[in-house]
Amino acid sequence: MVEEVLFETESTIDRAAVADYLRTVADGLERGSELTLTSGEQELSVDPPEQVTFEVKAEREHDGGPSELSLEFELEWVEGESTTGGGELDISAEDL
């Protein structure tokens, strides 16, 4: 399968700004709204179906220097179809 990148952005922002962004996405998903991604002159609207595949991945990359950690959240669906099945996911955040 050939991958076509439709939208991509990366920036350094504080955790509160990330939380606000994710909250906006979550609110849109809960309402069933179309989501519009905007960065500079880039803009893409997507309309996820009711059922999607949700992937959470934590990675550590190291090349001899300091390790780089990442946490990725991905929604995936086939255009024009809805996805069913899968297991339950539990995510929690604790103050340490």
Summary of the structure (lengths in Angstrom):
residues: 96
radius of gyration: 15.8
end to end distance: 42.4
largest distance: 45.2
contacts: 139
relative contact order: 0.15
helix: 18%
strand: 29%
